[in-house]
Amino acid sequence: MTEKRSAESLWSAADVWIKKPHVVNKRLCGVTVTEYRDVDTAELNQVLSGLLGTNIEMTDISVFLHADVVDEEHETAGRWCVGVRTIIPKVNKTGDCLFKEVIVKDIVGNAVTFIPFEVSGVGQVTLKSSNVYKIQLQLKPDEWKLFLRVLRPEQWYNDGVAYPKLSWLHSELLPKLSRWALESKASEFKSTLSLIPVEKYSILYQQLKEKYKALVKVWPEVTDPEKFVFEDVAIATYLLVLWGEERAENGTTTKQSFVDLGCGNGLLVHILNNEGHPGKGTDVRKRKIWDMYGPGTHLEENAITPSNGFLFPTTDWLIGNHSDELTPWIPVIAARQSSYSCRYFVLPCCFFDFCGKYQRRQCKKSQYKEYIDFITDVSTVCGFHTEEDCLRIPSTKRVCIIGKGRTYSEAEEAMVEERRYDYIRGREALFTSSGVSKNVNQCGHDGPHSDNAQDVSTPANDWVNGFQPREKTEAVRNCSALPRDFVDAVVLRVAEALLSLTERNLESSSCGDAWNTGGSLLISEVVNLLDQSTLQALKKECGGLQTLLKNNHQVFRVKGGRVFIRDWRTHTPAQSSRVTSKHKPPPSGALKTRLCWFHTHHPHGCPLPSEDCAFAHETCRMNIANPVQTLSNKSKTCVMRSIDFHRRKSPHWSIKRLLLREAMCCVNVRSMNNLEGHVGGWNLCGSLPLFSNVSGQDVPLRPVWVNRGQGLY
């Protein structure tokens, strides 16, 4: 690496620490940085005195800054760059006190110095001279090194937030700076929260997080509660700050209205409504959690199709949060509103075009970046001033696109509409010529985002001929709905093939006996074991054969594209770093609800004794006779009422299966009964379990009891 390249890499890495310290120090929300100014040596002390106060002794700091000056180049104007950053902690426990740092870049000496100071609520400045430090690049002919130099290491003060430990700077920060300098790769996207004030976001996010965190305990959906609750809190915080800045800019106090298209669980709508913004969410399928929100949250079960029948002329903002096939249409719907002032916010997830799955066309960009550029292009064609930002959410797909204001006058609407029409027809023709399937039912969603997917079940509309929305009821395609006999036959066929690979079977296993652990096969080799009708059935499932094998984790271990027989005496390598390699028996009193496959089918039987195996070795040992007999009377009442409720909702379920399901989960009854706060708790009065929702109303709701053990039916 050349000297010039090394210096450029240093400044690139230093800028990450200066502008985005939260990527390393997780206790920070971010920073605000003033513009830098170039000064010469004669001006440097004057500038520092102006920032820190004339009554502060600057001698030691001045000596520290000039310690490595060995030539006269520093005397030239522009050799020093001075700026100030304000550090924003996630939780500010000091009230009105501001944490600031003067940043002095030594361009010739390849060093950056941080001079911390605090500003009280009344404007009093306190210099933290004990925490002045410098990061410097030392260049040699064949190598370069980064050094950390401290003005007064013996007096170093740390609070773990604005002032990290000195050892942390050595062990955590310097290695990351070195890695960033070596990579020196510019991001495809903007830095996070670039369009809003970070300090306002930080304060509001903490308030909303505290206000809505109790929802995590009572989340009734199958999705991850922590991810969905805190992600939607973060998105709501972003919108509230963005809209607050918009009101201040326009000189109005009227809160913006909104419509969330494909609102999914509706939590974002719930938060925005609670914070005073009029609006509603719409989705084709009602979620269980909707009943918890109360009448103050406006949610509609309705299918949205891009057409003249679905416009919202009185709405200020349209929102598309993981709106899938509606994502490219939201800028179009916003632009075709009767209101010229309608704006939009979209957070793209799955990749959709106007009439089907988006097809990648550029290999020099990531697929995600290419799709973001496509939505930006749609927005530009629709006539919006388009901006892009990165949200701070627990997701890999966190780039949002915002359309604020129009690039044309209202009198030019007809001309711009013609341009929109031609663009959409051009995309439709592109699909027709390429022969790409337009069936959106084939979409596979990435993890929990599918909960917010907009499912539509109406015919094609008058805006585009190729739009084929999905069915209202989305088919389960993770192999769990396949017939049990079909799955058992595939499992037995693959297991017999693995056990027949005897090259290693004659040797003693790692546990010291001759139990047949079988060989291993590539997924492609397993495919050759199955007939065409079986493969065709698996092809219709997401993940196909590999998903089926992973679902049957009692029998198989899938790693690196290879399939192995699972040996329950040892843990997998992924677990070995967290627990000891020896198998742990199930906890005392655990219910065994599935038969052990190895005891029934393996030529050597199960490698574990019956009492240590998580699965039952004999049907008579399965605890299904009276699974609720050990419960307290209160728990029995709750379980039986829940069974009664679900028996009427799902008549095809047997009483035994319902009893088993409830008994497996009863361990959490007490914690559910003890819930406190604005989300209420269980009320056992009445014919069904009742739950006090956020509005104080009692509504029927199934207990969210989760069995995390093994062998659940």
C-alpha positions, -999 to 999 in steps of 0.1 A, spaced: 0 0 0 15 34 -10 20 62 15 -8 83 -2 -32 53 -1 -24 46 35 -31 82 45 -64 82 26 -74 49 43 -67 65 77 -90 94 71 -117 71 57 -115 49 89 -113 79 112 -144 94 96 -164 63 105 -154 67 142 -160 105 140 -194 104 123 -207 69 133 -193 60 167 -225 40 174 -213 12 151 -186 5 177 -199 19 209 -234 4 212 -244 28 240 -244 57 217 -273 67 194 -251 88 172 -234 123 169 -239 156 152 -208 171 135 -202 207 127 -184 217 95 -146 217 96 -125 247 90 -89 248 78 -65 267 99 -27 272 102 -7 268 134 -10 305 143 -48 303 142 -51 269 159 -48 281 195 -72 309 189 -98 286 174 -95 262 203 -98 290 228 -129 302 211 -145 268 213 -133 259 249 -132 293 265 -103 318 270 -100 309 307 -90 273 301 -53 265 302 -43 252 267 -5 248 272 -5 210 277 -30 204 249 -10 226 225 22 207 233 3 174 228 -9 185 194 25 196 182 44 167 197 51 151 163 57 182 142 91 178 126 90 202 97 76 236 87 48 223 66 24 227 95 29 264 93 10 265 59 -27 273 59 -49 243 57 -26 218 74 -50 216 104 -88 209 102 -109 217 133 -145 206 139 -168 198 168 -190 168 174 -218 164 199 -221 129 213 -257 116 218 -260 87 243 -289 63 239 -298 70 275 -288 105 289 -286 104 326 -271 138 330 -300 160 321 -292 190 300 -255 184 300 -240 180 264 -210 158 257 -189 174 230 -154 169 215 -132 192 195 -117 172 166 -83 183 153 -71 167 122 -33 169 115 -33 164 78 5 163 74 12 143 106 -16 118 97 -32 121 132 -66 131 146 -69 144 182 -101 143 203 -105 170 230 -136 163 251 -156 189 269 -190 193 285 -215 221 282 -240 225 311 -276 237 307 -266 272 315 -237 272 289 -208 266 312 -179 247 295 -159 221 314 -127 207 297 -121 170 302 -83 172 298 -79 138 314 -95 122 283 -77 139 255 -63 113 231 -49 110 196 -50 83 169 -19 85 146 -8 66 115 29 57 115 43 50 80 73 29 72 87 17 38 71 -18 41 44 -14 67 21 10 86 7 11 121 -19 28 141 -11 42 175 -32 55 204 -16 83 224 -32 97 256 -24 131 272 -29 119 308 -35 81 309 -31 79 347 -61 103 351 -84 87 325 -121 89 335 -147 65 321 -185 63 324 -189 35 298 -209 57 275 -195 91 264 -161 82 280 -152 46 272 -125 27 291 -90 33 279 -85 -5 275 -116 -5 253 -100 20 229 -69 -2 227 -86 -36 224 -118 -27 204 -115 7 186 -79 4 172 -84 -31 156 -117 -19 140 -100 13 127 -72 -9 112 -98 -32 95 -117 -2 81 -85 13 68 -76 -19 50 -111 -23 36 -115 13 27 -148 5 10 -175 31 5 -210 21 15 -237 17 -12 -261 36 10 -262 68 31 -254 68 67 -282 61 92 -307 88 101 -292 113 77 -325 131 71 -336 138 107 -320 152 139 -303 123 156 -307 138 191 -345 141 187 -347 106 174 -327 92 203 -349 109 230 -382 100 213 -371 64 206 -363 58 243 -397 72 253 -416 50 228 -396 19 236 -404 23 273 -440 29 265 -446 -1 242 -421 -27 255 -447 -46 275 -462 -57 241 -433 -81 238 -447 -102 267 -481 -107 252 -473 -109 215 -499 -134 201 -484 -138 166 -459 -165 156 -433 -139 147 -404 -129 169 -419 -103 193 -387 -84 202 -378 -79 165 -413 -68 155 -421 -46 184 -388 -27 186 -385 -25 148 -419 -9 145 -411 14 174 -380 26 155 -399 31 123 -426 50 141 -400 71 158 -384 80 125 -417 90 110 -428 111 140 -395 130 140 -396 134 102 -432 147 103 -423 170 132 -396 186 112 -420 189 83 -445 208 104 -418 231 118 -407 238 82 -442 246 70 -451 265 102 -481 244 111 -492 224 141 -517 201 124 -505 165 125 -502 146 93 -527 119 83 -516 86 68 -526 53 53 -504 22 59 -509 -2 29 -503 -38 39 -501 -30 76 -496 -66 87 -497 -68 125 -508 -31 126 -484 -21 154 -470 9 134 -505 22 129 -513 17 166 -483 37 176 -489 65 151 -526 67 161 -516 68 198 -492 96 192 -520 118 177 -517 112 139 -551 104 122 -548 75 99 -555 38 93 -539 6 82 -553 -19 58 -544 -55 51 -562 -84 34 -560 -106 65 -568 -96 101 -541 -105 126 -548 -118 161 -531 -88 177 -555 -64 162 -581 -71 190 -555 -59 216 -552 -24 203 -587 -11 210 -610 13 192 -583 41 190 -564 21 164 -580 21 129 -573 -11 110 -593 -25 81 -594 -60 66 -595 -51 29 -576 -60 -2 -557 -32 -20 -553 -33 -57 -535 -5 -77 -565 10 -95 -587 41 -96 -609 25 -70 -581 27 -44 -571 63 -40 -568 83 -8 -573 120 -18 -575 134 17 -544 116 30 -510 134 36 -487 103 36 -489 68 22 -468 42 41 -454 9 27 -436 -10 54 -425 -43 39 -455 -40 15 -440 -65 -10 -459 -64 -43 -474 -30 -35 -440 -14 -30 -434 -1 -66 -471 10 -67 -470 32 -36 -452 61 -54 -477 57 -83 -508 57 -59 -494 88 -41 -488 106 -73 -522 99 -87 -540 111 -56 -565 140 -60 -542 158 -36 -511 173 -52 -494 174 -19 -495 137 -10 -461 122 1 -450 87 7 -426 65 27 -416 30 17 -393 4 33 -387 -22 6 -382 -58 16 -390 -85 -10 -383 -76 -46 -414 -69 -68 -420 -52 -101 -454 -38 -112 -466 -72 -124 -444 -99 -108 -411 -106 -91 -384 -81 -99 -357 -95 -122 -321 -85 -117 -304 -69 -146 -271 -56 -133 -243 -77 -119 -221 -48 -106 -246 -39 -79 -260 -60 -51 -296 -71 -58 -308 -50 -29 -291 -19 -42 -304 -25 -77 -339 -28 -63 -336 4 -42 -324 22 -74 -355 8 -92 -379 22 -66 -360 55 -67 -364 55 -105 -402 49 -102 -404 78 -77 -385 101 -100 -407 92 -130 -438 99 -108 -425 134 -103 -413 133 -66 -383 149 -50 -369 116 -38 -346 110 -8 -330 79 6 -321 71 42 -311 42 64 -332 33 94 -318 20 127 -337 -12 129 -328 -49 135 -330 -58 98 -306 -62 69 -331 -44 47 -333 -10 63 -331 15 35 -362 37 31 -372 59 2 -392 91 8 -411 111 -18 -415 147 -5 -429 174 -28 -431 174 -66 -407 183 -93 -434 198 -115 -462 223 -111 -498 212 -106 -506 225 -141 -482 199 -156 -500 169 -140 -514 156 -173 -480 156 -190 -464 138 -160 -492 113 -159 -486 104 -195 -449 98 -186 -460 75 -157 -484 56 -179 -456 50 -205 -432 39 -179 -455 13 -163 -465 -1 -198 -428 -3 -206 -422 -24 -175 -451 -46 -184 -438 -51 -219 -404 -60 -204 -421 -88 -185 -440 -101 -215 -410 -102 -237 -388 -120 -211 -415 -146 -204 -411 -142 -166 -438 -157 -144 -461 -131 -130 -475 -153 -102 -467 -136 -70 -479 -166 -50 -444 -180 -57 -428 -154 -36 -406 -166 -8 -403 -142 22 -372 -137 42 -380 -147 78 -405 -126 98 -411 -100 71 -439 -121 57 -461 -111 86 -464 -76 71 -470 -89 35 -499 -74 17 -520 -103 4 -545 -94 -23 -572 -116 -39 -589 -94 -65 -587 -96 -103 -564 -77 -125 -571 -39 -125 -571 -11 -150 -536 3 -142 -517 -27 -156 -527 -59 -173 -501 -81 -157 -508 -76 -120 -518 -109 -104 -522 -104 -67 -518 -133 -42 -546 -153 -27 -560 -141 6 -550 -173 24 -513 -180 18 -505 -217 15 -481 -232 41 -451 -243 20 -425 -252 46 -431 -290 43 -451 -290 76 -484 -295 57 -472 -326 38 -489 -359 47 -473 -377 76 -469 -409 57 -452 -391 29 -427 -375 52 -420 -407 71 -413 -425 39 -388 -399 27 -371 -399 62 -368 -437 62 -355 -439 27 -328 -413 33 -318 -427 68 -315 -462 53 -292 -449 26 -270 -431 52 -269 -462 75 -259 -484 45 -227 -464 41 -205 -487 61 -170 -473 54 -169 -457 88 -196 -477 106 -173 -507 114 -150 -483 133 -158 -473 169 -177 -441 172 -165 -411 192 -185 -424 221 -166 -456 223 -190 -482 210 -201 -496 176 -234 -478 173 -240 -471 136 -236 -434 130 -240 -439 92 -222 -419 65 -230 -386 48 -244 -376 15 -246 -344 -5 -281 -330 -9 -277 -336 -47 -269 -373 -39 -300 -376 -17 -321 -363 -46 -311 -393 -67 -326 -416 -40 -361 -403 -45 -386 -410 -74 -399 -383 -96 -434 -381 -80 -417 -374 -46 -394 -348 -60 -423 -330 -77 -442 -328 -44 -411 -314 -26 -405 -289 -54 -437 -271 -45 -424 -265 -10 -401 -236 0 -366 -251 4 -378 -285 -9 -359 -316 3 -335 -296 24 -363 -281 44 -379 -315 50 -346 -329 63 -341 -299 86 -376 -302 99 -368 -338 109 -339 -327 131 -345 -357 154 -331 -379 127 -308 -357 106 -282 -331 108 -277 -309 77 -245 -289 75 -225 -275 46 -248 -291 20 -243 -326 35 -268 -348 54 -257 -368 85 -275 -391 110 -278 -371 142 -260 -386 172 -279 -374 203 -250 -384 225 -230 -354 213 -239 -318 205 -235 -302 171 -204 -281 165 -225 -250 166 -235 -259 201 -202 -270 214 -189 -235 218 -218 -228 242 -222 -260 261 -203 -291 270 -201 -318 244 -218 -343 266 -255 -349 261 -277 -335 288 -308 -355 298 -343 -338 296 -353 -320 328 -372 -340 354 -409 -342 347 -406 -332 311 -435 -346 289 -425 -369 261 -450 -365 233 -432 -382 203 -418 -416 198 -381 -420 194 -373 -427 157 -340 -444 165 -357 -468 190 -381 -478 163 -361 -478 131 -323 -478 138 -307 -513 136 -289 -507 169 -318 -489 186 -315 -455 204 -280 -447 216 -295 -432 248 -312 -449 277 -349 -443 279 -346 -419 308 -321 -397 291 -338 -396 257 -360 -366 249 -384 -389 231 -405 -418 243 -392 -453 237 -426 -469 242 -461 -457 235 -471 -465 271 -445 -441 283 -459 -411 264 -475 -388 290 -508 -382 273 -533 -399 297 -541 -370 320 -515 -342 313 -533 -316 334 -536 -336 366 -505 -320 382 -516 -284 376 -530 -261 402 -568 -255 402 -564 -221 388 -541 -233 360 -565 -262 352 -594 -237 349 -574 -216 324 -563 -246 304 -597 -262 302 -614 -229 291 -587 -224 264 -593 -260 252 -631 -253 251 -625 -221 231 -601 -238 206 -623 -269 203 -650 -248 189 -626 -229 167 -608 -260 154 -633 -289 156 -609 -312 136 -585 -312 166 -589 -341 190 -595 -335 227 -563 -354 234 -542 -332 212 -557 -300 227 -550 -313 262 -515 -321 253 -509 -287 237 -522 -268 267 -504 -290 292 -471 -286 274 -474 -248 278 -489 -246 312 -456 -239 329 -460 -202 318 -495 -197 332 -482 -181 363 -461 -155 345 -490 -146 323 -513 -142 353 -488 -119 369 -485 -95 340 -490 -59 351 -490 -25 334 -511 -9 307 -514 -42 287 -533 -59 315 -534 -95 325 -555 -127 324 -590 -125 337 -604 -160 344 -640 -148 349 -665 -157 322 -668 -187 298 -635 -179 279 -601 -166 289 -603 -128 288 -575 -103 282 -576 -67 292 -563 -48 261 -546 -14 260 -580 3 260 -592 -15 291 -617 -38 272 -619 -75 278 -615 -95 246 -611 -133 241 -575 -142 234 -556 -174 235 -527 -175 260 -493 -171 244 -477 -201 259 -446 -214 242 -430 -248 246 -393 -246 239 -385 -282 246 -381 -311 222 -408 -335 211 -438 -312 208 -463 -332 188 
